[in-house]
Amino acid sequence: MRSTIRATLQAALTTDTLLRYTALSGNIAALVATGHLIGTGDLLDRLGAHDLPDGQRSWYGRHVATAYRAAHNGTDALRVWTQHRTTGRWIHIHVYAPTDPALYTALSTYEPTCHLTA
């Protein structure tokens, strides 16, 4: 049994970073890869808001998380590991269904993104 655990740990240490973080995220990463779940940055990119600075994109994500918690009795959305789009660091992000009302509520209530709802 110990040799199996030792071999598993050794194999995990020799894999590349992408594989490790994908394994940590499990089924959620698969749902993100197929488009069943999206991050807030994905929605902004689909709406053509590529020019928003990282700070405003991050604050939009916080507004979405707040709207999601308000609609779901204080629970957080699912989280997944992903690489930051500019720094390349591995970070946790919340992911949502593409039709989740929290995405669009925050889009219309956060001032730098409210023009995207027109």
Protein Blocks (a to p, Z undefined) as FASTA:
>chain_A
ZZmmmmmmmmmmmpcfklmmmmmnmmmlmmmmnopaccfklmmmmnopampcfklmmmmm
mmmmmmmmmmngopacdddddddfklopacddddddfklmklmmmmmmmmklmmmmZZ
